[in-house]
């Protein structure tokens, strides 16, 4: 993926780094610049298979002389990566710590032990367990895969009828357990942070409009991510709780991505944390907000545990467009001619990821929010 290649390229451009690459894609699938920068490549059928992954890294070690760091950005690679590190004696996060981030039941147990505020939750592997949770917590509640990434494969159960239909179609089992969580209402945010040797050194807050679950449930909704310019008293509680939540799961050094809620009463609830960089172009948004290359900063962190905390200089946001119609090819963009000149003047990028998106930047958060609202209410993509 283009997003993945950005991280590979950043590592390849980092001073003092000699880059080996293990992938399920042939090396010819990567851009020429990456192919030239990679010192050695090993192709394996399945990077998620610990045996294959370990064998690939060991083969690169034979070619390169040593492997000092082993990294990947996708959520489902973190546990296999930890196991390969342990087998090969490579410094970094172990499989057990990676599983604290990957397994939602383990994560919530660690949160409870550390006093991290979160929604009521339970891991279940039977239909009776699901019904018991519904009886105790009430509706609606949320069903999540025990080892999911973000909002993928997550859905809301609103009443007895939906509960019965879910349990008839795809009940939880020992082989397919799920995480059930109280449905938390309120504003949904992310908290992206860097810890070095167990100490929080930097953090960024984002705001989702609307929530990712609403976007999943309504394919026509166009949505936004906003990085506010000021991170003052309004975010003081998450600035205190967020690093504690991350380190309670065992992360010593790295960049992590957390989802959290602000309830209507002002209290917060941590949803989940991934021990990897954020998706949804948030890395690019953070780069624009701080006038730095966050991919390069991440690569330096991976390479030698160093991170120079950047200063927030701008409010930034992205409008994510969703094509409507039958088919998969986008054939037209409607409404672009109606976008105001004020909004056009704030556009800094139009990345081609997913159906399409537009990134805007301004010194004032309200100006970014106005521009994003205009874009998602005016522009429509048509597909056939």
C-alpha positions in Angstrom: 0.0 0.0 0.0 1.1 3.6 -0.6 0.8 4.3 3.1 3.1 1.4 4.0 5.7 2.4 1.4 6.0 5.9 3.0 7.3 4.2 6.2 9.7 2.0 4.3 11.0 5.0 2.4 11.4 7.0 5.6 13.5 4.2 7.1 15.6 3.9 3.9 16.4 7.6 4.1 17.5 7.6 7.7 21.2 8.2 8.3 23.0 5.2 9.7 20.3 2.7 8.7 20.9 -0.3 6.4 17.5 -1.6 5.4 16.4 -5.1 4.9 12.9 -5.9 3.8 10.8 -9.0 4.3 7.5 -9.0 2.4 4.9 -11.2 0.8 5.1 -9.0 -2.3 7.9 -9.4 -4.7 10.5 -6.7 -4.6 9.5 -5.6 -8.1 6.1 -4.5 -6.6 7.8 -1.6 -4.7 8.6 1.8 -6.2 12.1 2.1 -7.9 13.4 4.4 -5.2 12.6 1.8 -2.5 14.1 -1.0 -4.5 17.3 1.0 -4.8 17.4 1.8 -1.1 16.8 -1.7 0.2 20.1 -3.5 1.0 18.5 -7.0 0.9 15.0 -8.4 0.4 13.4 -11.7 1.3 10.0 -12.8 0.0 7.8 -15.1 2.1 4.4 -16.5 1.5 2.9 -15.2 4.7 4.4 -12.6 6.9 1.9 -13.4 9.7 3.4 -16.9 10.0 6.0 -16.6 12.8 8.1 -19.5 11.4 8.2 -17.9 7.9 8.8 -14.4 9.3 11.6 -15.7 11.5 13.2 -17.6 8.7 13.0 -14.5 6.4 14.7 -12.3 9.0 17.3 -14.9 9.7 18.1 -15.1 6.0 18.5 -11.3 5.9 20.8 -11.5 8.9 23.1 -13.9 6.9 23.2 -11.3 4.1 23.5 -8.1 6.2 25.7 -9.3 9.1 23.2 -8.3 11.8 19.6 -7.3 12.4 19.4 -4.7 15.2 15.8 -3.6 14.9 12.7 -5.3 13.5 9.6 -3.2 12.7 6.3 -3.1 10.8 3.3 -0.7 11.0 0.3 -2.9 10.5 -1.6 -4.0 13.7 -1.9 -7.7 12.8 1.9 -8.0 12.4 2.9 -6.8 15.9 2.5 -10.2 17.8 4.3 -12.2 15.1 7.0 -9.5 15.0 7.4 -9.8 18.8 7.7 -13.6 18.6 10.4 -13.3 15.8 12.3 -10.8 17.9 12.4 -13.2 20.9 13.5 -16.2 18.7 16.3 -14.2 17.1 17.4 -12.1 20.2 16.5 -8.8 18.6 15.8 -5.8 20.9 12.2 -4.5 21.0 8.6 -5.3 22.1 8.0 -8.9 23.0 5.0 -11.0 21.8 3.4 -10.9 25.2 3.5 -7.1 25.3 2.3 -6.9 21.7 -0.6 -9.1 22.7 -1.6 -6.7 25.4 -2.3 -4.2 22.6 -3.8 -6.8 20.2 -6.1 -8.8 22.5 -8.9 -6.5 23.6 -9.7 -8.6 26.7 -6.1 -8.5 27.9 -6.0 -4.8 27.2 -9.1 -4.0 29.2 -7.8 -6.2 32.1 -4.6 -4.2 32.2 -6.6 -1.0 32.1 -8.7 -2.1 35.0 -5.6 -3.0 37.0 -4.0 0.3 36.2 -7.1 2.4 36.9 -7.5 3.6 33.3 -11.1 4.8 32.7 -12.9 2.8 30.0 -16.4 1.5 29.1 -17.7 -1.6 30.9 -16.6 -4.6 28.9 -16.2 -8.4 28.7 -14.7 -11.0 26.5 -17.2 -13.7 25.7 -17.0 -17.0 23.8 -20.6 -18.3 24.2 -24.1 -17.0 23.3 -25.1 -17.3 27.0 -22.2 -15.0 27.9 -23.4 -12.4 25.4 -26.9 -12.5 26.7 -25.7 -12.1 30.3 -23.7 -9.1 29.3 -26.7 -7.6 27.5 -28.8 -8.1 30.7 -26.2 -6.5 32.9 -25.1 -3.5 30.7 -28.2 -3.0 28.6 -28.6 -1.7 25.0 -26.9 -0.6 22.9 -23.6 -2.3 23.2 -20.7 -2.8 20.8 -19.3 -6.1 19.5 -15.6 -6.1 18.6 -13.2 -8.8 17.3 -10.9 -9.7 20.1 -7.9 -9.0 17.9 -9.3 -6.3 15.6 -7.8 -3.1 14.3 -9.6 0.2 14.9 -13.3 0.1 13.9 -13.0 -2.8 11.5 -15.5 -5.7 12.0 -17.1 -3.7 14.8 -20.9 -3.3 15.1 -23.6 -2.1 17.4 -26.3 -4.2 18.9 -29.4 -2.1 19.7 -32.0 -4.5 21.0 -33.1 -8.1 21.7 -34.0 -8.6 18.0 -30.5 -7.6 16.8 -28.9 -9.7 19.5 -30.9 -12.8 18.4 -30.0 -12.2 14.7 -26.3 -11.9 15.5 -26.3 -15.0 17.7 -28.1 -17.0 15.0 -25.8 -15.9 12.3 -22.4 -15.7 13.9 -22.3 -16.6 17.6 -19.1 -16.3 19.6 -17.2 -19.5 20.4 -14.0 -20.6 21.9 -12.4 -20.4 18.4 -14.1 -17.1 17.7 -14.4 -15.1 21.0 -15.4 -11.4 20.9 -15.1 -8.4 23.0 -18.4 -6.7 24.2 -18.4 -3.1 25.3 -20.9 -0.7 26.7 -21.8 1.8 24.0 -20.3 5.1 25.0 -21.9 8.3 23.6 -20.0 11.5 23.2 -17.2 12.9 21.0 -14.6 10.4 19.7 -11.0 11.3 19.6 -7.6 9.8 19.0 -4.5 10.3 21.1 -1.2 9.6 19.3 1.9 9.6 21.6 5.6 8.8 21.8 7.2 7.2 24.8 10.9 6.8 25.1 12.3 4.4 27.8 8.9 4.4 29.4 8.5 8.2 29.6 5.9 10.2 27.6 7.8 12.8 25.5 5.1 14.0 23.1 1.4 13.7 22.2 -1.2 14.8 19.6 -5.0 14.8 19.8 -7.4 14.4 16.9 -11.2 14.7 16.8 -13.4 12.5 14.6 -16.6 14.0 13.0 -18.7 11.8 13.2 -17.5 8.7 15.0 -15.8 5.8 13.0 -18.6 3.5 14.0 -21.2 5.8 12.5 -19.2 5.9 9.3 -19.1 2.1 9.2 -22.8 1.8 9.7 -23.7 4.5 7.1 -21.7 4.0 3.9 -22.9 7.4 2.5 -21.5 9.5 5.4 -18.5 11.7 4.5 -16.4 12.3 7.6 -13.5 14.4 9.0 -10.6 14.3 11.2 -9.5 17.5 12.9 -6.3 18.3 14.7 -7.0 21.4 16.8 -4.4 24.1 17.0 -4.4 24.4 20.8 -4.1 21.5 23.2 -4.9 23.4 26.4 -7.0 22.7 29.5 -9.7 21.0 27.5 -7.3 18.1 26.9 -5.4 18.1 30.2 -7.1 14.9 31.4 -6.3 12.8 28.3 -2.7 14.2 28.4 -2.4 12.6 31.9 -4.4 9.4 31.3 -3.2 8.7 27.8 0.5 8.0 28.5 -0.5 6.0 31.6 -2.8 3.8 29.5 0.0 3.2 26.9 2.7 2.3 29.4 0.3 0.1 31.5 0.2 -2.2 28.5 4.0 -2.5 28.5 5.2 -0.2 25.7 8.7 1.2 26.6 9.6 3.0 23.4 7.5 3.7 20.4 4.7 5.6 18.7 1.1 4.4 19.6 -2.4 5.3 18.5 -5.3 5.4 21.0 -9.0 5.9 20.5 -10.9 7.6 23.3 -14.3 9.3 24.1 -15.4 12.4 25.8 -18.8 11.6 27.4 -21.5 14.3 27.6 -20.8 14.7 31.3 -17.2 15.7 30.5 -15.6 12.4 31.7 -13.4 10.4 29.3 -13.2 6.7 28.4 -10.3 5.1 26.7 -11.4 2.7 24.0 -8.3 0.9 22.7 -4.7 1.4 21.8 -2.6 0.1 18.9 1.2 -0.2 19.4 1.8 1.2 15.9 1.5 4.5 14.0 -2.0 5.8 13.2 -3.9 5.3 9.9 -6.5 7.5 8.2 -3.7 9.8 7.0 -3.2 11.0 10.6 0.6 10.8 10.1 0.3 13.3 7.2 -2.0 15.5 9.2 0.4 15.6 12.1 3.2 16.5 9.7 1.2 19.5 8.4 0.2 20.5 12.0 3.8 20.6 13.2 5.7 21.5 10.1 7.8 18.3 10.3 8.0 15.0 8.5 6.4 12.6 11.0 7.4 9.6 8.9 11.1 10.6 9.2 10.6 11.3 13.0 9.1 7.8 13.4 12.0 6.3 11.5 14.5 8.0 13.7 12.6 6.7 16.8 12.7 3.2 15.4 16.4 3.4 14.5 17.9 4.8 17.7 15.1 5.5 20.3 15.5 9.3 19.7 12.6 11.7 19.2 12.7 15.5 19.0 9.2 16.7 20.1 7.8 19.1 17.5 5.7 22.1 18.3 2.1 22.3 17.2 1.9 25.3 14.7 -1.4 24.8 12.8 -4.9 23.5 13.0 -5.3 20.8 10.3 -8.1 18.5 9.1 -9.0 16.0 6.4 -12.3 15.6 4.7 -12.8 11.9 3.6 -15.1 11.6 0.6 -17.1 8.5 -0.2 -18.2 7.6 -3.7 -21.9 6.7 -4.2 -23.4 4.7 -7.0 -23.1 1.2 -8.5 -19.7 0.0 -9.4 -16.2 0.6 -8.2 -14.8 3.2 -10.6 -15.1 6.9 -9.7 -16.4 8.7 -12.8 -17.2 12.2 -11.6 -16.7 14.7 -8.7 -19.7 17.0 -8.3 -19.7 20.3 -6.4 -16.1 21.3 -6.6 -17.0 24.4 -8.5 -19.2 25.5 -5.5 -16.4 25.4 -3.0 -15.7 29.0 -1.7 -12.4 30.7 -2.3 -11.8 30.9 1.4 -11.9 27.1 1.7 -9.8 26.6 -1.4 -7.1 28.8 0.0 -6.7 26.5 3.0 -6.2 23.3 0.9 -2.7 21.9 1.2 -3.1 18.4 -0.2 -5.5 16.1 -2.1 -4.3 12.6 -1.3 -5.5 9.7 -3.5 -6.3 7.1 -0.8 -9.6 5.3 -0.6 -12.3 7.2 -2.5 -10.5 10.5 -2.0 -9.7 13.1 0.6 -8.9 16.8 1.0 -6.5 18.2 3.6 -6.8 21.8 4.9 -4.7 23.9 7.2 -5.1 27.2 9.0 -3.8 29.0 12.2 -7.4 28.8 13.6 -9.2 25.6 14.5 -12.6 27.1 13.7 -11.5 28.0 10.2 -10.5 24.4 9.6 -13.8 23.1 10.9 -15.8 25.5 8.7 -13.8 24.4 5.6 -14.2 20.7 6.3 -18.0 21.1 6.8 -18.3 22.9 3.5 -16.3 20.3 1.7 -18.2 17.2 3.0 -21.6 18.9 2.5 -20.8 20.2 -1.1 -18.6 17.6 -2.8 -20.0 14.3 -4.0 -18.1 11.5 -5.8 -20.0 9.3 -8.3 -19.0 5.8 -9.1 -20.1 3.3 -11.8 
